[in-house]
Amino acid sequence: MLGIGLDLDAIAAVVIGGTLLTGGTGGITGTVTGVLLPGVIQSLINQVGNLTPAFQQVVSGAVLALVVAQRVLGKAQRLS
C-alpha cells in the first residue's frame, strides 16, 4: 500500500508551490519547488541527528508554516 498517509504532504507541496486551495491555478515549477523544499528541510533535520521523530515533525511543520505565511504576506503586500 504505497502512498497511504502522504495526502497531507501532497497538499502542503502544492500550497507551498503557490496554488490556492480555493481553486487557484498553479504551475509545474512552483509545485516541484513545493515538493523539494520539505525534502531539503527533512534532510537538514536528519543531519542534526539528535532530534526525536516527533520533534522533527514539529520543526518541519513550523518551517513550512513560515514559508506559507511569507507567501501570504507577500501577496497581501503586492495587492495594497
C-alpha positions as CSV (number, residue, x, y, z in Angstrom):
1,M,0.0,0.0,0.0
2,L,2.1,2.8,-1.4
3,G,1.2,6.4,-0.6
4,I,-1.0,5.9,2.4
5,G,-0.7,8.9,4.7
6,L,1.0,11.1,2.1
7,D,-2.1,13.1,1.2
8,L,-1.3,16.0,3.6
9,D,2.3,16.1,2.2
10,A,0.9,16.4,-1.3
11,I,-1.4,19.2,-0.3
12,A,1.3,21.0,1.5
13,A,3.7,20.7,-1.5
14,V,1.1,22.2,-3.8
15,V,0.2,25.1,-1.5
16,I,3.9,25.9,-0.9
17,G,4.3,25.8,-4.7
18,G,1.7,28.7,-5.0
19,T,-1.6,27.0,-5.8
20,L,-4.5,28.3,-3.8
21,L,-6.8,25.8,-2.1
22,T,-9.8,27.9,-3.1
23,G,-9.5,26.8,-6.7
24,G,-6.4,28.7,-8.0
25,T,-4.1,27.6,-10.7
26,G,-0.5,26.7,-10.3
27,G,2.5,25.8,-12.4
28,I,4.8,22.8,-12.5
29,T,7.8,24.9,-11.4
30,G,6.1,26.0,-8.2
31,T,4.8,22.5,-7.5
32,V,8.3,21.0,-8.0
33,T,9.7,23.6,-5.6
34,G,7.0,22.8,-3.1
35,V,8.0,19.1,-3.3
36,L,11.7,19.8,-3.0
37,L,11.5,22.2,-0.1
38,P,10.1,19.8,2.5
39,G,12.6,17.2,1.4
40,V,15.5,19.6,1.9
41,I,14.2,20.6,5.3
42,Q,13.9,16.9,6.3
43,S,17.4,16.2,5.2
44,L,18.8,19.1,7.2
45,I,16.9,18.0,10.3
46,N,18.2,14.4,9.8
47,Q,21.8,15.7,9.6
48,V,21.4,17.2,13.1
49,G,20.8,13.6,14.2
50,N,19.7,14.1,17.8
51,L,16.1,15.1,17.3
52,T,13.2,12.7,18.1
53,P,10.9,12.0,15.2
54,A,8.1,13.9,16.9
55,F,10.3,17.0,17.3
56,Q,11.4,16.6,13.7
57,Q,7.8,16.9,12.6
58,V,7.3,20.0,14.8
59,V,10.3,21.7,13.3
60,S,9.4,20.8,9.8
61,G,5.8,22.0,10.3
62,A,7.0,25.3,11.8
63,V,9.3,25.9,8.8
64,L,6.6,25.1,6.3
65,A,4.1,27.4,8.2
66,L,6.7,30.2,8.0
67,V,7.0,29.7,4.2
68,V,3.3,29.7,3.7
69,A,2.9,32.8,5.9
70,Q,5.6,34.6,4.0
71,R,3.9,33.9,0.7
72,V,0.5,35.1,2.1
73,L,2.1,38.3,3.5
74,G,4.0,38.9,0.2
75,K,0.8,38.6,-1.8
76,A,-1.1,40.9,0.5
77,Q,1.6,43.5,0.2
78,R,1.5,43.3,-3.6
79,L,-2.2,43.9,-3.6
80,S,-2.1,47.0,-1.5
